[in-house]
Structures are given as structure tokens and as C-alpha cells.
Amino acid sequence: MISFLQPGAGRRLSAANFSNYPDPYLHPDRVMNEHDLVFLIEGEWEICQSGQRYLMEPGDVLILEAGQHHYGETPCTPGTRTMYLHISAHPQDGQPLPGQLKIPTLTKASALNLRRGFQQIINEFYSKDPRRSIRIAALIDLLLCDLAQAAEHHQDQWPVGAVRSILLNNPGVNYSADQLAEQMNLPARRLRHLFQNACGQPLHRYQLDLKLDMARQLLLTEPDLTLSDVAETFGFTDAFHLSHAYKRRFGYAPRKEQKLP
């Protein structure tokens, strides 16, 4: 099932914490007036919502929606540990309107690593920062966006996000498909296929376009850099190589962005 949540709603957080169940525990039978987001750290737990059963495994996130009946029929395994967030509902939540975030009710562990998002929100909940409520609302929106992203990719496409992260964080490196596939423990052909399906373009093209987009931003914001500096930053052979690729991508030479020596 899919949950529809309104972005930018300035959500409030009424509770956030870690839970530890050393003994089997049945989820409470209740209807809440706010959303309950559960992250399973360890163990297994089957939780029901409005007649639908969801079996959670480590790394999974479950959205128990405001106004829905959620309960347990099978207790969790001994030693189960969770994080949970109780966030305010919005009048438009649950309605499939344009702009709504479409979020899987159960986000499987292989889709995204969301643990850090939960931890950041919990940490902020117990902080004394006077801007605490603003930061919490922003972190909740970021977490919901990450959850919505999970709906856009099939489970077996998890390497795509990992590869995109590698490329973004190492823009000066020119990776081959074989190098990236080795890091993902996949055949290169399989990785190329997954990337093409997820991103709509070949891996090598995506990598080049990303470098050029980042180079363009640097040219616009750092007027003192030479083309050679920018070329070296993003792994181009030299300024000529950068200029040639840049013109093919944007239709004009990089010097047009600003006056460079």
C-alpha cells in the first residue's frame, strides 16, 4: 500500500525514542490522531494496519497512519529494538493529490538507508536548541522525501543509489562500469542495465553529465578559478577536454558563464 503525505506541512513531533523489547511484545491496539513511523533496528515484528499485515525486518520503516486502526496479532521476537516518531497529521494527508509524497506503507531495508534520518530527528527532539521545532520540521520533510524516493525504484535497483552517491562524492574520479560493479558486488552488465532503467541514460553518460553540471556551478560561483583548475577538479584531461564536453552539453563554451583567464 501507498501513503500520501503532504510535503512542507511544518509537522510537529510529539514523541521520539528508542524501544527495546527483551521479551515478545504485541503491538498496541489503537487508533492515533498522528502518524507513527517505526524503524526496526533488530528482530522481527508483524504489525497490522486496517486489516493489512506488515512483517518488519531490520532496516524496514513502517508508516502507521493517523486515523487508521493498527494493532498486533503476533508478538515481536525477543530482543527486538526499534526507533519511533509520532508526527502531526495534515488535513490533506491520505489524498492522492498533485504534489503529494507517495510513500510505501512499508519501506524495505534494501530500498534506502534511513536509520540516520530517524536518529537525527530523535537527537533534535531532546536538544535544547531554541530553533529545535524548525529543525525538526525540516528533518521530517527530508525523511519523508527519502521514503518517497523508495517508491520510485524497485528493490533490486538499490545499487543505483549507491553508485550515484559514489559519483557525487568523488567527482574528480573517472569510474568505469567494471570498477563500480566490483564495489556493488554485481556483474558490470547487470549494473549498466539497472542504471539505464532507473536513470534513463547510460552510466557513462550520467557520470559525464554530473561532472559538467557540477563544473558549471563552480564556474558560476568561483570567478577566480581557471578552466584548468575546474578541469582538474572534475577529472577532465585538460581545459580543452572540458571545453569540448561543456559545449556539447550546454551548447556554448564554458567561458560564456563568466570571464575566466
VEXNUKE-90660 format. One line per field, with one value per residue (C-alpha): residue number from 1; residue in one letter; x negated, y, z negated. Coordinates in nm, 4 decimals. Each point is the difference from the previous one (the first is absolute). Layout:
i [NUM_...]
aa [A_...]
u [X_...]
v [Y_...]
w [Z_...]
***
This chain:
i [1_2_3_4_5_6_7_8_9_10_11_12_13_14_15_16_17_18_19_20_21_22_23_24_25_26_27_28_29_30_31_32_33_34_35_36_37_38_39_40_41_42_43_44_45_46_47_48_49_50_51_52_53_54_55_56_57_58_59_60_61_62_63_64_65_66_67_68_69_70_71_72_73_74_75_76_77_78_79_80_81_82_83_84_85_86_87_88_89_90_91_92_93_94_95_96_97_98_99_100_101_102_103_104_105_106_107_108_109_110_111_112_113_114_115_116_117_118_119_120_121_122_123_124_125_126_127_128_129_130_131_132_133_134_135_136_137_138_139_140_141_142_143_144_145_146_147_148_149_150_151_152_153_154_155_156_157_158_159_160_161_162_163_164_165_166_167_168_169_170_171_172_173_174_175_176_177_178_179_180_181_182_183_184_185_186_187_188_189_190_191_192_193_194_195_196_197_198_199_200_201_202_203_204_205_206_207_208_209_210_211_212_213_214_215_216_217_218_219_220_221_222_223_224_225_226_227_228_229_230_231_232_233_234_235_236_237_238_239_240_241_242_243_244_245_246_247_248_249_250_251_252_253_254_255_256_257_258_259_260_261]
aa [M_I_S_F_L_Q_P_G_A_G_R_R_L_S_A_A_N_F_S_N_Y_P_D_P_Y_L_H_P_D_R_V_M_N_E_H_D_L_V_F_L_I_E_G_E_W_E_I_C_Q_S_G_Q_R_Y_L_M_E_P_G_D_V_L_I_L_E_A_G_Q_H_H_Y_G_E_T_P_C_T_P_G_T_R_T_M_Y_L_H_I_S_A_H_P_Q_D_G_Q_P_L_P_G_Q_L_K_I_P_T_L_T_K_A_S_A_L_N_L_R_R_G_F_Q_Q_I_I_N_E_F_Y_S_K_D_P_R_R_S_I_R_I_A_A_L_I_D_L_L_L_C_D_L_A_Q_A_A_E_H_H_Q_D_Q_W_P_V_G_A_V_R_S_I_L_L_N_N_P_G_V_N_Y_S_A_D_Q_L_A_E_Q_M_N_L_P_A_R_R_L_R_H_L_F_Q_N_A_C_G_Q_P_L_H_R_Y_Q_L_D_L_K_L_D_M_A_R_Q_L_L_L_T_E_P_D_L_T_L_S_D_V_A_E_T_F_G_F_T_D_A_F_H_L_S_H_A_Y_K_R_R_F_G_Y_A_P_R_K_E_Q_K_L_P]
u [0.0000_-0.0961_0.0318_0.0621_-0.1545_-0.0042_-0.3533_-0.0960_0.2682_-0.2152_0.0579_-0.0315_-0.1532_0.1742_-0.2143_-0.3277_-0.2017_-0.1659_0.1899_-0.1443_0.2085_-0.2040_0.3124_0.2634_0.2329_0.3302_0.0435_0.2661_0.3538_0.0782_0.0987_-0.2196_0.0630_-0.3565_-0.2283_-0.2223_-0.3202_-0.1835_-0.3573_-0.0993_-0.3597_-0.0089_0.2375_0.3285_0.3420_0.3326_0.2247_0.3493_0.1668_0.3650_-0.0066_-0.3333_-0.2935_-0.3539_-0.2984_-0.2889_-0.3646_-0.3138_-0.0283_0.3688_0.2198_0.3748_0.2429_0.2989_0.2335_0.2052_0.3601_-0.0757_0.0474_-0.3352_-0.0632_-0.1950_0.1034_-0.3475_-0.2534_-0.3438_-0.2990_-0.2003_-0.2607_0.1846_-0.1127_0.1636_-0.0009_0.3301_0.1275_0.3489_0.0521_0.2993_0.2474_0.1076_0.3605_-0.1105_-0.1906_0.1416_0.1317_-0.1720_-0.0316_-0.2637_-0.3155_0.0707_-0.2870_0.0801_-0.1598_0.0110_0.1761_-0.2868_-0.3393_-0.2285_-0.3559_-0.1584_0.1684_-0.1793_-0.2075_0.2343_-0.1426_-0.1984_0.3130_0.1825_-0.3025_-0.0374_0.3646_-0.0187_-0.3181_0.1603_0.3147_-0.2062_-0.2169_0.0327_-0.0515_0.2501_0.0387_0.0864_0.3547_-0.1151_-0.2817_0.2305_0.2556_-0.2780_-0.1474_0.3448_0.0528_-0.3409_0.0814_0.3354_-0.1697_-0.2469_0.2879_0.1832_-0.3104_0.0282_0.3278_-0.1729_-0.2416_0.0464_-0.1806_-0.2619_-0.1071_-0.1594_-0.3511_0.1045_0.0311_-0.3307_-0.1761_0.1492_-0.1298_-0.3488_-0.0037_0.1279_-0.2522_-0.2991_0.0458_-0.3717_-0.0071_0.0934_0.1593_0.0470_0.3087_-0.2284_-0.1421_0.3437_0.1445_-0.2812_0.0858_0.3674_-0.0925_0.1928_-0.0875_-0.0712_0.2668_0.2601_-0.0960_0.0175_0.3489_0.1262_-0.1454_0.1492_0.3459_-0.0139_-0.1592_0.1026_-0.3570_-0.3174_-0.2283_-0.2892_0.2307_0.1428_-0.3500_-0.1092_0.3181_-0.0398_-0.3594_0.1061_0.2919_-0.2323_-0.2647_0.2577_0.1039_-0.3630_-0.0616_0.2957_-0.0972_-0.3825_-0.1123_-0.3673_-0.0377_-0.1566_0.1417_-0.3023_0.0893_0.3566_-0.1114_-0.2292_0.2723_0.2390_-0.2411_-0.0283_-0.3305_-0.0459_0.1851_0.0464_0.1675_0.2292_0.0905_0.0820_0.2267_0.1553_0.0969_0.1573_0.2028_0.1157_-0.0388_-0.2604_-0.3549_-0.0604_-0.1601_0.3446_0.1022_-0.2480_-0.3252_-0.2806_-0.3752]
v [0.0000_0.3641_0.2859_0.3501_0.2740_0.3751_0.1466_0.3266_-0.0350_0.1292_-0.3198_-0.0198_-0.2865_-0.1112_-0.3055_-0.1505_-0.2745_-0.3402_-0.3090_-0.3290_-0.3164_-0.2742_-0.2182_-0.0597_0.2997_0.0507_0.3364_0.2153_-0.0038_0.3664_0.2832_0.3097_0.3575_0.0279_-0.2116_-0.2589_-0.0746_-0.3124_-0.0980_-0.3579_-0.0177_-0.3670_-0.2975_-0.0661_0.1470_-0.0484_0.3049_0.0315_0.3128_-0.0013_-0.3738_0.0003_-0.1879_0.1353_-0.2128_0.2259_-0.1042_0.1915_0.3292_0.0141_0.3061_-0.0281_0.2931_-0.0443_0.2724_0.2347_-0.1109_-0.3590_-0.3001_-0.1633_-0.2961_-0.3230_-0.3622_-0.1518_0.1274_0.1170_-0.2285_0.0275_0.2731_0.2123_0.3632_0.2928_0.3754_0.1831_0.3476_0.1387_0.2812_0.2255_-0.0689_0.2485_0.0371_-0.1002_-0.3115_-0.3172_0.1723_-0.0827_0.3658_0.1571_0.0723_-0.2552_-0.2237_-0.3588_-0.2143_-0.3796_-0.0959_-0.2461_0.1044_-0.3023_0.0070_-0.0297_0.3138_0.2697_0.0416_0.2098_-0.0695_0.3232_0.2050_-0.1492_0.0498_0.3653_0.0717_-0.1778_0.1878_0.3316_-0.0843_-0.0133_0.3021_0.3399_0.1971_0.2906_-0.0807_-0.3592_-0.0005_0.1508_-0.2504_-0.2914_0.1025_0.0223_-0.3377_-0.1631_0.1346_-0.1340_-0.3415_-0.0088_0.0917_-0.2848_-0.2370_0.1228_-0.0688_-0.3644_-0.0179_0.1006_-0.2926_-0.3724_-0.1851_-0.1502_0.3523_0.0867_0.0120_0.2993_0.2284_-0.1220_0.0610_0.3482_0.0803_-0.1219_0.2145_0.3075_-0.0266_-0.0732_0.2333_0.0026_-0.3754_-0.1533_-0.3314_-0.2858_-0.2205_-0.2884_0.1958_0.0985_-0.3458_-0.1514_0.2306_-0.1014_-0.3679_-0.0225_-0.0851_0.3174_-0.0897_-0.0276_0.3359_0.1689_-0.1446_0.1119_0.3475_0.0458_-0.1022_0.2184_0.3147_-0.0122_0.0311_-0.2097_0.0029_0.1675_0.2748_0.0613_0.0297_0.2505_0.2094_0.0103_0.1218_0.2692_0.1162_0.0286_0.1754_0.2516_0.0795_0.0492_0.2316_0.2132_0.0255_0.0085_0.2772_-0.0322_-0.3589_-0.0721_-0.2559_-0.2163_0.0107_-0.1050_-0.2708_-0.1506_0.0164_-0.2106_-0.2457_0.1448_-0.0449_0.3738_0.3258_-0.0871_-0.3310_0.1784_0.2726_-0.2526_-0.2085_0.3132_0.1420_-0.3295_-0.0101_0.3615_0.1335_0.2628_0.0242_0.0146_0.3436_0.1393_-0.0657_0.2608_0.1618_-0.2404_0.0471]
w [0.0000_0.0512_-0.2481_0.1386_-0.2128_0.0491_0.0265_-0.1676_-0.2652_-0.2869_-0.1916_-0.3757_-0.1922_-0.3192_-0.0785_0.1205_-0.1609_0.0075_-0.1181_-0.1199_-0.0412_-0.1728_-0.0081_0.2697_0.0184_0.1824_0.1704_-0.1749_0.1418_0.0690_0.2300_-0.0231_0.1113_0.1304_0.2155_-0.1668_0.1948_-0.1148_0.0921_-0.0874_-0.1216_-0.0967_-0.0117_0.1821_-0.0607_0.1743_-0.0320_0.1485_0.1335_0.1053_0.0739_0.1872_-0.1572_0.0281_-0.1007_-0.0962_0.0209_-0.1032_0.1881_0.0957_-0.0553_-0.0580_0.0153_-0.2292_0.1200_-0.2136_-0.0252_0.1045_-0.2272_-0.0714_-0.2235_-0.0390_0.0307_-0.0331_-0.2572_0.1020_-0.0411_-0.3260_0.0116_0.2556_0.0047_0.1778_0.0461_0.0280_0.0869_-0.0677_0.2496_0.0521_0.2797_0.2678_0.1303_0.3514_-0.1090_0.1494_0.3134_0.3322_0.1041_0.2292_-0.1960_-0.2693_-0.1070_0.0941_-0.2676_-0.0365_-0.3234_-0.0521_0.1343_0.0247_-0.1293_0.3440_0.1300_-0.1984_-0.3121_-0.2153_-0.3412_-0.0134_0.0743_-0.2977_-0.2256_0.0987_-0.0789_-0.3360_-0.0909_0.0906_-0.2003_-0.3197_0.0801_-0.1680_0.3199_0.0209_0.3718_-0.0864_0.1453_0.3320_0.0338_-0.0863_0.2644_0.2614_-0.0986_0.0149_0.3528_0.1017_-0.1449_0.1803_0.3286_-0.0478_-0.0689_0.3098_0.2080_-0.0974_0.1927_0.3226_0.0213_-0.0135_-0.2769_0.2294_0.1053_-0.3340_0.1562_0.2113_-0.3008_-0.1379_0.3322_0.0340_-0.3466_0.0928_0.3148_-0.1833_-0.2813_0.2271_0.2991_0.0814_0.0667_0.3352_-0.0916_0.2415_-0.0211_-0.0993_-0.2958_-0.1276_0.0574_-0.2050_-0.2911_0.0289_0.0312_0.3275_0.3609_0.1980_0.2540_-0.2759_-0.1477_0.3415_0.0526_-0.3420_0.0449_0.3460_-0.1244_-0.3115_0.1450_0.3643_0.1265_0.0085_-0.3020_0.1850_0.1298_-0.3457_-0.1461_0.2659_-0.0320_-0.3783_0.0323_0.2476_-0.2151_-0.2995_0.2120_0.1202_-0.3553_-0.0998_0.2949_-0.1044_-0.3654_0.0077_0.2388_-0.0891_0.1182_0.3386_0.2420_-0.0782_-0.3707_0.0736_0.2417_-0.2625_-0.2683_0.2066_0.1588_0.3512_0.1816_0.0493_0.0643_0.3691_-0.0860_-0.2471_0.2505_0.2718_-0.2261_-0.1492_0.3396_0.1052_-0.3235_-0.0250_0.3520_-0.0848_-0.1328_-0.3771_0.0275_0.0769_-0.3604_-0.1186_0.0961_-0.0804_0.0595]
***
